[in-house]
Amino acid sequence: MHAITIREPGGPEVLEWREWTSPEPGPGEVAVDVAAAGINRADLSQRQGVYPPPAGASELPGLECSGTVAELGRGVTGWEVGDPVCALLAGGGYAERVVVPATQLLPVPVGVSTVDAAALPEVVCTVWSNVVREAGLSPEQVLLVHGGSGGIGTCAIQIGRALGARVAATAGSEAALNLCAELGAEKTVNYRDGDFVSEVKEMGGADVVLDNMGASYLDRNLSALAPDGHLAVIGLQGGRHAELDMGKMLVKRIRMSVLGLRGRPLDGPNGKADIVADVRQRAWPMVERGELRPLVHSRFPMPEAARAHELLEGGGVHGKVLLEAR
């Protein structure tokens, strides 16, 4: 088979399409012939050498894919060869074939193409585990989504609206803000020149903030939160270190979580298997009802992964960028 490898840490040019040993499924695993892989910012960080894969994971980039079941490992039940699936991965998605624990497989939702299904697993599992399972977003609460036009953001807006929440979103251009509004955001704020704190306070404050920026937004996020609010940090694009006003948290009774997805264990109450099962039971019906749909900005042949990374790094991407393997 062929796969995209990272020759050395660096820019998009270090991504190479080359022959690679085809993986074989072990007990409890499934081999998937890949139709498409989703690109995530974590892949860019891995390529740059600052986000290595977890111990035991494939060294190839790619945290989500779609395709068809090619082979079942010993003990796997509930799946058949030929089933259309998508999968949450710890790595390895930029390849013609990938091996994944069977508990991290999801069926391709009704009404979604097999290729476009690659845009779903990582973003839905990330949003669901942070906004729903950890922060407990409920109807009529206010959800503030930063980076609302990106892959995570477009998913979060749709899930928030499907749950009956009121959604505010930040984005960096008129087109991006319009997209957020079309997806159901009640209030949109241009983060380049707008004040999201005052805008969200007009809604009564945010009950949940989904933040991809980290340090640079920390104090403003605390100010934007309503009493008993929850700050869910999932990215550090704005830095890792900031001063934390614990007095502000104490007065408002604010909770804060900083949770990744890739490095979680397979099993356990906060493991990937449990998250994927919950997503299949409660979020997948949203997809099949049309309340949550994958938004695909661009599709590239997988050998052109460098071009796809350049596009994502350049900004202005609305939704997901996919690599098609076949």
Disulfide bonds with the S-S distance in Angstrom:
none
